[in-house]
Amino acid sequence: MRRDSLVAAALVTVFSAAGVALPAAASATTATTKPANVIRNPGAEAGPGSADGSTVPVPSWTVKKGSSFTAVQYGASGGFPTSASPGPKSRGANFFAGGPDARANAQTATQTDGLAAYAGVIAAGATFTLQGYLGGFATQTDHVTVTVTWENSSGATLGTATIGPVTQSQRHGVTGLLHRSLTGTVPAGAARALVTIKCVRNSGAYNDGYADSLSLTIAAAS
């Protein structure tokens, strides 16, 4: 089966980036003029990607112990997407993947982003845009979703927003990633955004849920 040898040899490397961080270059002013991406390491570029699909650390994303969630290089050996496959125009070197653990049907990675820099905008009424490139391998039905869970300062859930999945029929059985986008209203009182990448394996020996170029922006409602 595809990549069976990789599954046996995969390095299960755990990276845990706990805690809440503010957007790197955001302020109440920039939030209203040029929305910044709230998501940290949104394209798996903060660390080196795997050249064969094995598990490597993925900075800024928290995974469970033993997770195979990983960053993979475009063109990695084993049939992964290449620089010529459907995907972001400016895609960098790496993308997210569920990884080489055939024992589990799903792999997840999360990060929590503080929204203090957007407090005034959210109080006055704000919109968000969640977008990214999602995909999978050939005719296999592995897929990925990206969900934002809005939380108040006490951690209570105020609402969620999800993009994906991209199905194999939508990809026409071609290995690659397609753009998905969702715009909505930021719930009043939102103080944190919990971002979850969920890669689902339905077949094969590798979790081929792929994601890249994720973005969550917040702007004043027009």
C-alpha positions as CSV (number, residue, x, y, z in Angstrom):
1,M,0.0,0.0,0.0
2,R,1.0,3.6,-0.5
3,R,3.8,4.7,1.9
4,D,3.6,1.6,4.1
5,S,7.3,1.8,4.7
6,L,7.0,5.4,5.8
7,V,4.3,4.6,8.3
8,A,6.7,2.0,9.9
9,A,9.6,4.4,10.0
10,A,7.8,7.7,10.8
11,L,9.2,9.8,13.5
12,V,6.4,10.8,15.9
13,T,7.6,14.2,17.0
14,V,5.4,16.2,19.3
15,F,5.3,19.9,19.3
16,S,3.2,21.8,21.8
17,A,2.9,25.5,21.7
18,A,0.6,26.4,24.5
19,G,-0.7,29.7,25.5
20,V,-2.4,32.7,23.9
21,A,-0.5,35.0,21.6
22,L,-1.5,38.3,20.1
23,P,-1.3,38.9,16.3
24,A,2.3,39.9,15.5
25,A,1.7,43.1,13.7
26,A,-1.9,44.0,14.6
27,S,-3.3,47.1,16.3
28,A,-6.7,48.7,16.6
29,T,-5.7,51.1,13.8
30,T,-4.3,48.5,11.3
31,A,-7.3,46.3,12.0
32,T,-9.6,48.9,10.5
33,T,-7.3,49.8,7.5
34,K,-5.4,46.8,6.5
35,P,-6.5,43.6,8.2
36,A,-3.7,41.4,9.4
37,N,-3.7,37.7,9.5
38,V,-4.6,36.6,13.0
39,I,-3.3,33.0,12.4
40,R,0.4,32.4,13.3
41,N,2.4,30.2,10.9
42,P,-0.6,30.0,8.5
43,G,1.3,28.2,5.7
44,A,3.6,25.8,7.6
45,E,6.6,27.9,6.7
46,A,7.9,28.6,10.3
47,G,9.9,25.4,10.4
48,P,11.4,23.0,7.9
49,G,9.0,20.7,6.1
50,S,9.4,17.0,5.7
51,A,10.9,15.7,2.5
52,D,9.1,12.4,2.7
53,G,5.9,13.0,4.6
54,S,7.2,12.0,8.0
55,T,6.3,13.9,11.2
56,V,8.2,17.1,12.0
57,P,7.5,19.9,14.5
58,V,5.0,22.5,13.3
59,P,5.6,25.8,15.2
60,S,2.7,27.7,16.7
61,W,0.3,24.7,16.4
62,T,-0.6,22.5,19.4
63,V,-1.1,18.7,18.8
64,K,-1.9,15.8,21.0
65,K,0.9,13.5,22.2
66,G,1.7,11.0,19.5
67,S,0.0,13.0,16.7
68,S,1.3,12.6,13.2
69,F,0.2,16.1,12.1
70,T,3.0,17.5,10.1
71,A,4.4,20.0,7.5
72,V,5.4,18.5,4.2
73,Q,7.5,20.0,1.4
74,Y,5.9,20.5,-2.0
75,G,7.3,17.8,-4.2
76,A,8.1,15.5,-1.3
77,S,8.7,11.9,-2.3
78,G,5.5,9.7,-2.2
79,G,3.1,11.4,-4.5
80,F,2.5,14.6,-2.6
81,P,1.5,17.9,-4.2
82,T,4.2,19.7,-6.2
83,S,4.8,23.3,-7.1
84,A,2.8,22.7,-10.2
85,S,-0.2,21.0,-8.5
86,P,-3.5,23.0,-7.9
87,G,-2.9,25.3,-4.9
88,P,-1.9,28.7,-3.8
89,K,-0.2,30.9,-6.3
90,S,2.3,32.0,-3.7
91,R,2.6,28.8,-1.8
92,G,6.0,28.9,-0.1
93,A,7.9,25.6,0.5
94,N,5.5,23.6,2.7
95,F,1.9,22.7,3.4
96,F,0.1,21.0,6.4
97,A,-0.8,17.3,6.3
98,G,-2.4,14.8,8.6
99,G,0.7,12.6,8.5
100,P,1.8,9.0,8.6
101,D,-0.4,7.5,11.3
102,A,-2.9,5.0,9.8
103,R,-4.2,4.0,13.2
104,A,-6.3,7.1,13.7
105,N,-9.0,8.5,11.3
106,A,-8.3,12.1,12.3
107,Q,-5.4,14.3,13.3
108,T,-5.9,17.8,14.6
109,A,-3.8,20.8,15.4
110,T,-4.9,23.9,17.2
111,Q,-3.8,27.4,18.2
112,T,-5.5,30.1,20.3
113,D,-5.1,33.7,19.2
114,G,-5.9,36.7,21.4
115,L,-8.1,39.4,20.0
116,A,-7.2,42.3,22.4
117,A,-5.9,44.3,19.5
118,Y,-9.3,44.2,17.8
119,A,-11.4,44.8,21.0
120,G,-12.6,48.3,19.8
121,V,-13.4,47.1,16.3
122,I,-15.3,44.1,17.6
123,A,-17.3,46.2,20.1
124,A,-18.3,48.5,17.3
125,G,-19.2,45.6,15.0
126,A,-16.7,43.6,13.0
127,T,-16.7,41.1,10.2
128,F,-14.2,38.3,9.6
129,T,-12.9,36.4,6.6
130,L,-11.7,32.9,7.0
131,Q,-9.9,31.4,4.0
132,G,-7.3,28.9,2.9
133,Y,-6.4,26.2,0.4
134,L,-7.7,22.7,1.3
135,G,-7.2,19.4,-0.5
136,G,-6.1,15.8,-0.7
137,F,-4.5,13.0,-2.7
138,A,-5.8,11.7,-6.1
139,T,-9.1,9.8,-5.8
140,Q,-8.8,9.1,-2.1
141,T,-11.4,10.8,0.1
142,D,-9.1,12.1,2.8
143,H,-9.9,15.7,3.5
144,V,-9.5,18.6,5.9
145,T,-11.6,21.3,7.6
146,V,-10.5,24.5,9.3
147,T,-12.7,25.8,12.1
148,V,-12.6,29.1,14.1
149,T,-14.3,28.9,17.5
150,W,-15.0,32.4,19.0
151,E,-14.6,32.5,22.7
152,N,-15.2,35.3,25.3
153,S,-12.7,36.2,28.0
154,S,-14.0,33.4,30.2
155,G,-13.5,30.7,27.5
156,A,-17.2,30.3,26.7
157,T,-18.0,29.6,23.1
158,L,-19.8,32.4,21.2
159,G,-19.9,30.8,17.8
160,T,-18.0,28.8,15.1
161,A,-17.1,29.2,11.5
162,T,-15.7,26.4,9.2
163,I,-14.3,26.1,5.7
164,G,-14.0,22.8,3.9
165,P,-13.9,20.0,3.3
166,V,-12.8,19.9,-0.4
167,T,-14.0,16.5,-1.7
168,Q,-12.1,14.3,-4.2
169,S,-14.9,14.9,-6.7
170,Q,-14.4,18.7,-6.4
171,R,-10.7,18.1,-7.1
172,H,-11.7,15.9,-10.0
173,G,-9.5,13.1,-8.6
174,V,-6.4,15.4,-8.9
175,T,-3.9,15.7,-6.1
176,G,-3.9,19.3,-5.0
177,L,-5.6,22.1,-2.9
178,L,-8.5,24.4,-3.8
179,H,-9.4,27.8,-2.3
180,R,-12.2,28.1,0.1
181,S,-13.5,31.3,1.9
182,L,-16.1,32.3,4.4
183,T,-17.1,35.8,5.5
184,G,-19.3,36.5,8.6
185,T,-19.8,38.6,11.7
186,V,-17.5,38.4,14.7
187,P,-19.6,37.7,17.7
188,A,-19.9,40.5,20.2
189,G,-17.6,39.9,23.2
190,A,-15.2,37.7,21.3
191,A,-11.8,37.8,23.0
192,R,-10.1,34.8,21.6
193,A,-10.1,32.7,18.4
194,L,-9.4,29.0,18.6
195,V,-8.3,27.8,15.2
196,T,-8.5,24.0,14.5
197,I,-7.2,22.1,11.5
198,K,-8.8,18.7,11.3
199,C,-7.3,16.2,8.8
200,V,-9.5,13.1,8.2
201,R,-8.1,9.9,6.8
202,N,-10.7,7.6,5.0
203,S,-8.4,5.3,3.1
204,G,-4.8,4.5,2.4
205,A,-1.9,4.3,4.9
206,Y,-1.4,8.0,5.1
207,N,-3.6,10.9,6.3
208,D,-3.8,13.0,3.1
209,G,-5.8,15.9,4.4
210,Y,-3.8,18.9,3.2
211,A,-4.1,22.6,4.0
212,D,-2.0,25.7,3.2
213,S,-2.1,29.6,3.2
214,L,-4.7,29.9,5.9
215,S,-6.0,33.3,6.8
216,L,-8.3,34.8,9.4
217,T,-8.8,38.6,9.1
218,I,-11.0,41.0,11.1
219,A,-12.2,44.3,9.9
220,A,-14.8,47.0,10.9
221,A,-18.2,46.3,9.5
222,S,-19.1,48.6,6.6
